[in-house]
């Protein structure tokens, strides 16, 4: 059996990669992917803590499935917004979004 620390290390690395990607990228799609990495690291934590603290219950698994469904819906809405931005200004760089105000 794999110890809990290994899962938590993977989750922490995934979280920090997502935060780094969100803060350093200027492309909306890259920022969206970074947010998805952060959400996936949280899902890993839910499943790991459920498995090690309450192995006979499945609340962590069901909560993770619910979180994955919510993140899929959020991704669909975000991609629709990004496509609409691209149609209006032909660019998805964050620094060009102030053009949509006028």
N, CA, C and O atoms as CSV, one atom per row, in Angstrom:
chain,resi,resn,atom,element,x,y,z
A,1,UNK,N,N,0.836,-1.176,0.000
A,1,UNK,CA,C,0.000,0.000,0.000
A,1,UNK,C,C,0.886,1.246,0.000
A,1,UNK,O,O,1.880,1.316,0.722
A,2,UNK,N,N,0.514,2.209,-0.809
A,2,UNK,CA,C,1.291,3.452,-0.935
A,2,UNK,C,C,0.946,4.372,0.236
A,2,UNK,O,O,-0.230,4.569,0.541
A,3,UNK,N,N,1.955,4.932,0.889
A,3,UNK,CA,C,1.675,5.831,2.021
A,3,UNK,C,C,0.973,7.120,1.589
A,3,UNK,O,O,1.079,7.553,0.441
A,4,UNK,N,N,0.260,7.714,2.533
A,4,UNK,CA,C,-0.501,8.923,2.245
A,4,UNK,C,C,0.410,10.082,1.842
A,4,UNK,O,O,0.002,10.940,1.060
A,5,UNK,N,N,1.617,10.117,2.357
A,5,UNK,CA,C,2.519,11.236,2.073
A,5,UNK,C,C,2.838,11.337,0.590
A,5,UNK,O,O,2.985,12.443,0.069
A,6,UNK,N,N,2.946,10.218,-0.094
A,6,UNK,CA,C,3.242,10.253,-1.525
A,6,UNK,C,C,2.118,10.919,-2.312
A,6,UNK,O,O,2.370,11.718,-3.214
A,7,UNK,N,N,0.893,10.588,-1.970
A,7,UNK,CA,C,-0.251,11.227,-2.624
A,7,UNK,C,C,-0.275,12.725,-2.339
A,7,UNK,O,O,-0.556,13.530,-3.228
A,8,UNK,N,N,0.020,13.091,-1.097
A,8,UNK,CA,C,0.003,14.503,-0.731
A,8,UNK,C,C,1.127,15.275,-1.407
A,8,UNK,O,O,0.959,16.449,-1.736
A,9,UNK,N,N,2.265,14.635,-1.618
A,9,UNK,CA,C,3.359,15.291,-2.341
A,9,UNK,C,C,2.959,15.544,-3.783
A,9,UNK,O,O,3.198,16.631,-4.308
A,10,UNK,N,N,2.352,14.557,-4.434
A,10,UNK,CA,C,1.886,14.737,-5.816
A,10,UNK,C,C,0.833,15.842,-5.888
A,10,UNK,O,O,0.855,16.670,-6.798
A,11,UNK,N,N,-0.074,15.847,-4.939
A,11,UNK,CA,C,-1.116,16.867,-4.911
A,11,UNK,C,C,-0.533,18.261,-4.689
A,11,UNK,O,O,-0.983,19.227,-5.304
A,12,UNK,N,N,0.458,18.368,-3.819
A,12,UNK,CA,C,1.089,19.652,-3.557
A,12,UNK,C,C,1.849,20.155,-4.779
A,12,UNK,O,O,1.787,21.340,-5.108
A,13,UNK,N,N,2.557,19.265,-5.444
A,13,UNK,CA,C,3.261,19.659,-6.670
A,13,UNK,C,C,2.272,20.123,-7.722
A,13,UNK,O,O,2.501,21.131,-8.391
A,14,UNK,N,N,1.182,19.401,-7.872
A,14,UNK,CA,C,0.145,19.780,-8.831
A,14,UNK,C,C,-0.454,21.142,-8.492
A,14,UNK,O,O,-0.709,21.947,-9.388
A,15,UNK,N,N,-0.679,21.403,-7.214
A,15,UNK,CA,C,-1.215,22.688,-6.772
A,15,UNK,C,C,-0.261,23.827,-7.108
A,15,UNK,O,O,-0.685,24.849,-7.646
A,16,UNK,N,N,1.021,23.663,-6.798
A,16,UNK,CA,C,1.970,24.738,-7.041
A,16,UNK,C,C,2.253,24.950,-8.526
A,16,UNK,O,O,2.508,26.078,-8.948
A,17,UNK,N,N,2.214,23.892,-9.316
A,17,UNK,CA,C,2.348,24.051,-10.765
A,17,UNK,C,C,1.160,24.846,-11.311
A,17,UNK,O,O,1.325,25.702,-12.180
A,18,UNK,N,N,-0.028,24.559,-10.799
A,18,UNK,CA,C,-1.210,25.308,-11.220
A,18,UNK,C,C,-1.149,26.768,-10.813
A,18,UNK,O,O,-1.499,27.644,-11.603
A,19,UNK,N,N,-0.714,27.043,-9.599
A,19,UNK,CA,C,-0.600,28.426,-9.143
A,19,UNK,C,C,0.461,29.166,-9.943
A,19,UNK,O,O,0.250,30.310,-10.346
A,20,UNK,N,N,1.597,28.522,-10.174
A,20,UNK,CA,C,2.659,29.144,-10.963
A,20,UNK,C,C,2.182,29.433,-12.389
A,20,UNK,O,O,2.433,30.512,-12.926
A,21,UNK,N,N,1.501,28.476,-12.988
A,21,UNK,CA,C,0.988,28.675,-14.344
A,21,UNK,C,C,-0.040,29.783,-14.413
A,21,UNK,O,O,-0.068,30.543,-15.381
A,22,UNK,N,N,-0.889,29.886,-13.396
A,22,UNK,CA,C,-1.910,30.928,-13.398
A,22,UNK,C,C,-1.288,32.313,-13.252
A,22,UNK,O,O,-1.735,33.267,-13.888
A,23,UNK,N,N,-0.264,32.424,-12.421
A,23,UNK,CA,C,0.339,33.730,-12.181
A,23,UNK,C,C,1.284,34.183,-13.285
A,23,UNK,O,O,1.482,35.384,-13.464
A,24,UNK,N,N,1.870,33.254,-14.026
A,24,UNK,CA,C,2.865,33.637,-15.024
A,24,UNK,C,C,2.339,33.671,-16.450
A,24,UNK,O,O,2.949,34.320,-17.299
A,25,UNK,N,N,1.263,33.018,-16.741
A,25,UNK,CA,C,0.751,32.972,-18.111
A,25,UNK,C,C,-0.116,34.183,-18.412
A,25,UNK,O,O,-0.767,34.740,-17.528
A,26,UNK,N,N,-0.111,34.575,-19.668
A,26,UNK,CA,C,-0.948,35.689,-20.109
A,26,UNK,C,C,-2.003,35.255,-21.117
A,26,UNK,O,O,-2.787,36.074,-21.597
A,27,UNK,N,N,-2.017,33.981,-21.430
A,27,UNK,CA,C,-2.989,33.419,-22.353
A,27,UNK,C,C,-4.159,32.864,-21.535
A,27,UNK,O,O,-3.953,32.170,-20.540
A,28,UNK,N,N,-5.368,33.170,-21.956
A,28,UNK,CA,C,-6.539,32.735,-21.187
A,28,UNK,C,C,-6.677,31.219,-21.134
A,28,UNK,O,O,-7.089,30.679,-20.107
A,29,UNK,N,N,-6.344,30.525,-22.208
A,29,UNK,CA,C,-6.441,29.058,-22.190
A,29,UNK,C,C,-5.419,28.446,-21.239
A,29,UNK,O,O,-5.732,27.485,-20.536
A,30,UNK,N,N,-4.207,28.985,-21.207
A,30,UNK,CA,C,-3.196,28.477,-20.286
A,30,UNK,C,C,-3.617,28.744,-18.840
A,30,UNK,O,O,-3.365,27.920,-17.961
A,31,UNK,N,N,-4.245,29.869,-18.594
A,31,UNK,CA,C,-4.736,30.170,-17.254
A,31,UNK,C,C,-5.861,29.218,-16.863
A,31,UNK,O,O,-5.944,28.798,-15.709
A,32,UNK,N,N,-6.726,28.875,-17.812
A,32,UNK,CA,C,-7.808,27.935,-17.552
A,32,UNK,C,C,-7.261,26.544,-17.230
A,32,UNK,O,O,-7.770,25.867,-16.337
A,33,UNK,N,N,-6.240,26.125,-17.945
A,33,UNK,CA,C,-5.615,24.833,-17.674
A,33,UNK,C,C,-4.986,24.835,-16.286
A,33,UNK,O,O,-5.025,23.822,-15.589
A,34,UNK,N,N,-4.408,25.957,-15.880
A,34,UNK,CA,C,-3.813,26.057,-14.552
A,34,UNK,C,C,-4.871,25.951,-13.461
A,34,UNK,O,O,-4.637,25.324,-12.428
A,35,UNK,N,N,-6.018,26.553,-13.680
A,35,UNK,CA,C,-7.113,26.434,-12.706
A,35,UNK,C,C,-7.582,24.987,-12.620
A,35,UNK,O,O,-7.911,24.508,-11.535
A,36,UNK,N,N,-7.615,24.296,-13.731
A,36,UNK,CA,C,-8.009,22.881,-13.715
A,36,UNK,C,C,-6.992,22.028,-12.958
A,36,UNK,O,O,-7.371,21.076,-12.276
A,37,UNK,N,N,-5.717,22.356,-13.072
A,37,UNK,CA,C,-4.704,21.630,-12.291
A,37,UNK,C,C,-4.925,21.828,-10.797
A,37,UNK,O,O,-4.784,20.886,-10.017
A,38,UNK,N,N,-5.266,23.031,-10.401
A,38,UNK,CA,C,-5.529,23.312,-8.987
A,38,UNK,C,C,-6.744,22.516,-8.516
A,38,UNK,O,O,-6.716,21.931,-7.433
A,39,UNK,N,N,-7.789,22.488,-9.303
A,39,UNK,CA,C,-8.984,21.731,-8.926
A,39,UNK,C,C,-8.704,20.228,-8.852
A,39,UNK,O,O,-9.247,19.544,-7.984
A,40,UNK,N,N,-7.872,19.713,-9.742
A,40,UNK,CA,C,-7.524,18.295,-9.700
A,40,UNK,C,C,-6.699,17.957,-8.467
A,40,UNK,O,O,-6.839,16.868,-7.909
A,41,UNK,N,N,-5.844,18.872,-8.038
A,41,UNK,CA,C,-5.086,18.598,-6.813
A,41,UNK,C,C,-6.006,18.538,-5.598
A,41,UNK,O,O,-5.778,17.748,-4.682
A,42,UNK,N,N,-7.033,19.364,-5.590
A,42,UNK,CA,C,-8.005,19.315,-4.499
A,42,UNK,C,C,-8.774,17.998,-4.536
A,42,UNK,O,O,-9.037,17.408,-3.489
A,43,UNK,N,N,-9.132,17.539,-5.715
A,43,UNK,CA,C,-9.827,16.253,-5.833
A,43,UNK,C,C,-8.971,15.096,-5.332
A,43,UNK,O,O,-9.476,14.177,-4.688
A,44,UNK,N,N,-7.680,15.143,-5.628
A,44,UNK,CA,C,-6.782,14.107,-5.118
A,44,UNK,C,C,-6.788,14.106,-3.596
A,44,UNK,O,O,-6.810,13.043,-2.974
A,45,UNK,N,N,-6.770,15.285,-2.995
A,45,UNK,CA,C,-6.798,15.376,-1.529
A,45,UNK,C,C,-8.084,14.794,-0.956
A,45,UNK,O,O,-8.045,14.082,0.047
A,46,UNK,N,N,-9.213,15.084,-1.575
A,46,UNK,CA,C,-10.490,14.530,-1.097
A,46,UNK,C,C,-10.456,13.010,-1.076
A,46,UNK,O,O,-10.852,12.388,-0.090
A,47,UNK,N,N,-9.990,12.421,-2.150
A,47,UNK,CA,C,-9.981,10.962,-2.256
A,47,UNK,C,C,-8.983,10.344,-1.279
A,47,UNK,O,O,-9.280,9.334,-0.641
A,48,UNK,N,N,-7.808,10.946,-1.162
A,48,UNK,CA,C,-6.783,10.391,-0.278
A,48,UNK,C,C,-7.226,10.441,1.180
A,48,UNK,O,O,-7.107,9.452,1.903
A,49,UNK,N,N,-7.733,11.591,1.610
A,49,UNK,CA,C,-8.155,11.678,3.006
A,49,UNK,C,C,-9.347,10.775,3.293
A,49,UNK,O,O,-9.460,10.227,4.390
A,50,UNK,N,N,-10.228,10.615,2.326
A,50,UNK,CA,C,-11.338,9.685,2.525
A,50,UNK,C,C,-10.830,8.255,2.650
A,50,UNK,O,O,-11.300,7.490,3.493
A,51,UNK,N,N,-9.872,7.903,1.807
A,51,UNK,CA,C,-9.378,6.521,1.827
A,51,UNK,C,C,-8.643,6.193,3.120
A,51,UNK,O,O,-8.785,5.091,3.651
A,52,UNK,N,N,-7.867,7.131,3.625
A,52,UNK,CA,C,-7.060,6.837,4.806
A,52,UNK,C,C,-7.782,7.115,6.117
A,52,UNK,O,O,-7.473,6.480,7.126
A,53,UNK,N,N,-8.728,8.039,6.136
A,53,UNK,CA,C,-9.424,8.332,7.384
A,53,UNK,C,C,-10.693,7.511,7.554
A,53,UNK,O,O,-10.987,7.038,8.653
A,54,UNK,N,N,-11.452,7.337,6.463
A,54,UNK,CA,C,-12.715,6.597,6.513
A,54,UNK,C,C,-12.750,5.592,5.353
A,54,UNK,O,O,-13.460,5.823,4.374
A,55,UNK,N,N,-12.012,4.501,5.437
A,55,UNK,CA,C,-11.938,3.582,4.291
A,55,UNK,C,C,-13.249,2.877,3.977
A,55,UNK,O,O,-13.431,2.404,2.855
A,56,UNK,N,N,-14.158,2.794,4.926
A,56,UNK,CA,C,-15.417,2.088,4.664
A,56,UNK,C,C,-16.486,2.987,4.049
A,56,UNK,O,O,-17.506,2.488,3.572
A,57,UNK,N,N,-16.273,4.296,4.052
A,57,UNK,CA,C,-17.251,5.235,3.487
A,57,UNK,C,C,-16.755,5.767,2.147
A,57,UNK,O,O,-15.556,5.761,1.866
A,58,UNK,N,N,-17.695,6.226,1.325
A,58,UNK,CA,C,-17.336,6.700,-0.012
A,58,UNK,C,C,-17.651,8.177,-0.223
A,58,UNK,O,O,-17.799,8.612,-1.365
A,59,UNK,N,N,-17.756,8.961,0.856
A,59,UNK,CA,C,-18.109,10.365,0.690
A,59,UNK,C,C,-17.060,11.134,-0.109
A,59,UNK,O,O,-17.410,11.984,-0.928
A,60,UNK,N,N,-15.788,10.848,0.118
A,60,UNK,CA,C,-14.715,11.541,-0.602
A,60,UNK,C,C,-14.762,11.263,-2.096
A,60,UNK,O,O,-14.520,12.154,-2.910
A,61,UNK,N,N,-15.076,10.017,-2.453
A,61,UNK,CA,C,-15.155,9.671,-3.862
A,61,UNK,C,C,-16.330,10.373,-4.534
A,61,UNK,O,O,-16.192,10.907,-5.635
A,62,UNK,N,N,-17.480,10.372,-3.876
A,62,UNK,CA,C,-18.645,11.024,-4.464
A,62,UNK,C,C,-18.467,12.534,-4.520
A,62,UNK,O,O,-18.905,13.179,-5.473
A,63,UNK,N,N,-17.825,13.099,-3.500
A,63,UNK,CA,C,-17.566,14.532,-3.517
A,63,UNK,C,C,-16.589,14.884,-4.638
A,63,UNK,O,O,-16.727,15.928,-5.274
A,64,UNK,N,N,-15.612,14.025,-4.881
A,64,UNK,CA,C,-14.673,14.255,-5.979
A,64,UNK,C,C,-15.365,14.154,-7.335
A,64,UNK,O,O,-15.082,14.943,-8.236
A,65,UNK,N,N,-16.270,13.189,-7.485
A,65,UNK,CA,C,-17.023,13.096,-8.739
A,65,UNK,C,C,-17.881,14.333,-8.958
A,65,UNK,O,O,-17.992,14.826,-10.080
A,66,UNK,N,N,-18.489,14.836,-7.885
A,66,UNK,CA,C,-19.268,16.058,-7.975
A,66,UNK,C,C,-18.368,17.234,-8.348
A,66,UNK,O,O,-18.755,18.064,-9.170
A,67,UNK,N,N,-17.180,17.320,-7.760
A,67,UNK,CA,C,-16.247,18.412,-8.064
A,67,UNK,C,C,-15.748,18.321,-9.503
A,67,UNK,O,O,-15.559,19.349,-10.153
A,68,UNK,N,N,-15.532,17.116,-10.006
A,68,UNK,CA,C,-15.114,16.945,-11.398
A,68,UNK,C,C,-16.222,17.398,-12.343
A,68,UNK,O,O,-15.947,18.035,-13.360
A,69,UNK,N,N,-17.470,17.073,-12.015
A,69,UNK,CA,C,-18.596,17.535,-12.830
A,69,UNK,C,C,-18.720,19.047,-12.833
A,69,UNK,O,O,-18.978,19.652,-13.874
A,70,UNK,N,N,-18.537,19.660,-11.667
A,70,UNK,CA,C,-18.595,21.124,-11.578
A,70,UNK,C,C,-17.458,21.750,-12.369
A,70,UNK,O,O,-17.672,22.745,-13.062
A,71,UNK,N,N,-16.257,21.194,-12.282
A,71,UNK,CA,C,-15.133,21.770,-13.026
A,71,UNK,C,C,-15.305,21.576,-14.533
A,71,UNK,O,O,-14.846,22.409,-15.314
A,72,UNK,N,N,-15.952,20.503,-14.949
A,72,UNK,CA,C,-16.231,20.316,-16.379
A,72,UNK,C,C,-17.217,21.367,-16.873
A,72,UNK,O,O,-17.045,21.920,-17.960
A,73,UNK,N,N,-18.253,21.647,-16.076
A,73,UNK,CA,C,-19.207,22.692,-16.460
A,73,UNK,C,C,-18.536,24.064,-16.468
A,73,UNK,O,O,-18.800,24.882,-17.349
A,74,UNK,N,N,-17.672,24.314,-15.492
A,74,UNK,CA,C,-16.947,25.585,-15.444
A,74,UNK,C,C,-16.033,25.728,-16.651
A,74,UNK,O,O,-15.907,26.819,-17.206
A,75,UNK,N,N,-15.398,24.646,-17.060
A,75,UNK,CA,C,-14.533,24.688,-18.230
A,75,UNK,C,C,-15.327,24.972,-19.492
A,75,UNK,O,O,-14.877,25.737,-20.346
A,76,UNK,N,N,-16.485,24.376,-19.623
A,76,UNK,CA,C,-17.317,24.619,-20.808
A,76,UNK,C,C,-17.740,26.081,-20.885
A,76,UNK,O,O,-17.716,26.676,-21.962
A,77,UNK,N,N,-18.121,26.658,-19.766
A,77,UNK,CA,C,-18.518,28.073,-19.749
A,77,UNK,C,C,-17.312,28.958,-20.042
A,77,UNK,O,O,-17.425,29.924,-20.797
A,78,UNK,N,N,-16.163,28.643,-19.457
A,78,UNK,CA,C,-14.966,29.453,-19.682
A,78,UNK,C,C,-14.509,29.383,-21.132
A,78,UNK,O,O,-14.094,30.399,-21.690
A,79,UNK,N,N,-14.574,28.223,-21.750
A,79,UNK,CA,C,-14.180,28.114,-23.156
A,79,UNK,C,C,-15.159,28.878,-24.041
A,79,UNK,O,O,-14.750,29.483,-25.032
A,80,UNK,N,N,-16.432,28.858,-23.702
A,80,UNK,CA,C,-17.402,29.650,-24.469
A,80,UNK,C,C,-17.096,31.142,-24.353
A,80,UNK,O,O,-17.203,31.872,-25.338
A,81,UNK,N,N,-16.723,31.592,-23.179
A,81,UNK,CA,C,-16.370,33.006,-22.998
A,81,UNK,C,C,-15.098,33.330,-23.773
A,81,UNK,O,O,-15.014,34.383,-24.406
A,82,UNK,N,N,-14.114,32.445,-23.733
A,82,UNK,CA,C,-12.864,32.678,-24.463
A,82,UNK,C,C,-13.115,32.726,-25.968
A,82,UNK,O,O,-12.525,33.553,-26.662
A,83,UNK,N,N,-13.976,31.856,-26.479
A,83,UNK,CA,C,-14.311,31.879,-27.910
A,83,UNK,C,C,-15.001,33.186,-28.280
A,83,UNK,O,O,-14.733,33.756,-29.337
A,84,UNK,N,N,-15.885,33.659,-27.415
A,84,UNK,CA,C,-16.554,34.941,-27.673
A,84,UNK,C,C,-15.550,36.095,-27.660
A,84,UNK,O,O,-15.647,37.000,-28.489
A,85,UNK,N,N,-14.608,36.079,-26.752
A,85,UNK,CA,C,-13.560,37.109,-26.719
A,85,UNK,C,C,-12.728,37.051,-27.989
A,85,UNK,O,O,-12.404,38.089,-28.567
A,86,UNK,N,N,-12.381,35.853,-28.428
A,86,UNK,CA,C,-11.583,35.721,-29.639
A,86,UNK,C,C,-12.333,36.246,-30.865
A,86,UNK,O,O,-11.730,36.861,-31.744
A,87,UNK,N,N,-13.629,36.009,-30.925
A,87,UNK,CA,C,-14.417,36.511,-32.054
A,87,UNK,C,C,-14.465,38.032,-32.083
A,87,UNK,O,O,-14.523,38.630,-33.158
A,88,UNK,N,N,-14.442,38.659,-30.917
A,88,UNK,CA,C,-14.537,40.120,-30.861
A,88,UNK,C,C,-13.213,40.820,-31.105
A,88,UNK,O,O,-13.168,41.800,-31.848
A,89,UNK,N,N,-12.137,40.343,-30.498
A,89,UNK,CA,C,-10.871,41.078,-30.617
A,89,UNK,C,C,-9.758,40.278,-31.280
A,89,UNK,O,O,-8.642,40.786,-31.394
A,90,UNK,N,N,-10.007,39.067,-31.715
A,90,UNK,CA,C,-9.055,38.212,-32.420
A,90,UNK,C,C,-7.773,37.944,-31.638
A,90,UNK,O,O,-6.699,37.784,-32.218
A,91,UNK,N,N,-7.899,37.899,-30.320
A,91,UNK,CA,C,-6.752,37.632,-29.474
A,91,UNK,C,C,-7.263,37.171,-28.119
A,91,UNK,O,O,-8.318,37.616,-27.666
A,92,UNK,N,N,-6.518,36.277,-27.466
A,92,UNK,CA,C,-6.945,35.819,-26.144
A,92,UNK,C,C,-5.882,36.116,-25.093
A,92,UNK,O,O,-5.828,35.455,-24.056
A,93,UNK,N,N,-5.048,37.097,-25.357
A,93,UNK,CA,C,-4.072,37.525,-24.367
A,93,UNK,C,C,-4.750,38.408,-23.329
A,93,UNK,O,O,-5.617,39.213,-23.667
A,94,UNK,N,N,-4.361,38.261,-22.076
A,94,UNK,CA,C,-5.013,38.990,-20.992
A,94,UNK,C,C,-4.795,40.488,-21.119
A,94,UNK,O,O,-5.687,41.270,-20.789
A,95,UNK,N,N,-3.629,40.901,-21.592
A,95,UNK,CA,C,-3.351,42.333,-21.675
A,95,UNK,C,C,-4.198,43.039,-22.718
A,95,UNK,O,O,-4.286,44.267,-22.694
A,96,UNK,N,N,-4.822,42.312,-23.629
A,96,UNK,CA,C,-5.651,42.928,-24.666
A,96,UNK,C,C,-7.138,42.991,-24.289
A,96,UNK,O,O,-7.952,43.466,-25.081
A,97,UNK,N,N,-7.492,42.527,-23.114
A,97,UNK,CA,C,-8.901,42.487,-22.745
A,97,UNK,C,C,-9.469,43.849,-22.393
A,97,UNK,O,O,-10.689,44.006,-22.357
A,98,UNK,N,N,-8.624,44.843,-22.132
A,98,UNK,CA,C,-9.143,46.169,-21.831
A,98,UNK,C,C,-9.745,46.829,-23.068
A,98,UNK,O,O,-10.463,47.820,-22.938
A,99,UNK,N,N,-9.474,46.311,-24.260
A,99,UNK,CA,C,-10.071,46.836,-25.488
A,99,UNK,C,C,-11.571,46.571,-25.542
A,99,UNK,O,O,-12.291,47.265,-26.259
A,100,UNK,N,N,-12.050,45.580,-24.798
A,100,UNK,CA,C,-13.473,45.252,-24.843
A,100,UNK,C,C,-14.312,46.273,-24.088
A,100,UNK,O,O,-15.533,46.288,-24.238
A,101,UNK,N,N,-13.693,47.123,-23.284
A,101,UNK,CA,C,-14.448,48.124,-22.539
A,101,UNK,C,C,-15.027,49.174,-23.471
A,101,UNK,O,O,-16.111,49.695,-23.208
A,102,UNK,N,N,-14.344,49.490,-24.534
A,102,UNK,CA,C,-14.777,50.571,-25.426
A,102,UNK,C,C,-15.406,49.991,-26.626
A,102,UNK,O,O,-15.843,50.727,-27.511
